Amino acid sequence: MGDNSAMDKAKGKAKEMTGKVTGNDRMKTEGQADQARGKAKEGVDSLRDKAEGVRDSLRRDDDR
């Protein structure tokens, strides 16, 4: 999933820059939204990884 978040951020940056250059405020805003979506996905992935780590650390050795 990390690849999807990086892709969203890169796509968003490209849209934002294109919007700035062409004066297209809608495209600029869409780019900013895509970047925010990518950052949110990274946050969710990070929390999921941490939760799995906590779960694994709480398991007893004979449960594994």
JOSUL-V859585 format. One record per residue. RES is the residue in three letters. SS is DSSP state (H for helix, E for strand, L for the rest). Layout:
BEGIN
res:RES ss:SS
res:RES ss:SS
END
This chain:
BEGIN
res:MET ss:L
res:GLY ss:H
res:ASP ss:H
res:ASN ss:H
res:SER ss:H
res:ALA ss:H
res:MET ss:H
res:ASP ss:H
res:LYS ss:H
res:ALA ss:H
res:LYS ss:H
res:GLY ss:H
res:LYS ss:H
res:ALA ss:H
res:LYS ss:H
res:GLU ss:H
res:MET ss:H
res:THR ss:H
res:GLY ss:H
res:LYS ss:H
res:VAL ss:H
res:THR ss:H
res:GLY ss:L
res:ASN ss:L
res:ASP ss:H
res:ARG ss:H
res:MET ss:H
res:LYS ss:H
res:THR ss:H
res:GLU ss:H
res:GLY ss:H
res:GLN ss:H
res:ALA ss:H
res:ASP ss:H
res:GLN ss:H
res:ALA ss:H
res:ARG ss:H
res:GLY ss:H
res:LYS ss:H
res:ALA ss:H
res:LYS ss:H
res:GLU ss:H
res:GLY ss:H
res:VAL ss:H
res:ASP ss:H
res:SER ss:H
res:LEU ss:H
res:ARG ss:H
res:ASP ss:H
res:LYS ss:H
res:ALA ss:H
res:GLU ss:H
res:GLY ss:H
res:VAL ss:H
res:ARG ss:H
res:ASP ss:H
res:SER ss:H
res:LEU ss:H
res:ARG ss:L
res:ARG ss:L
res:ASP ss:H
res:ASP ss:H
res:ASP ss:H
res:ARG ss:L
END
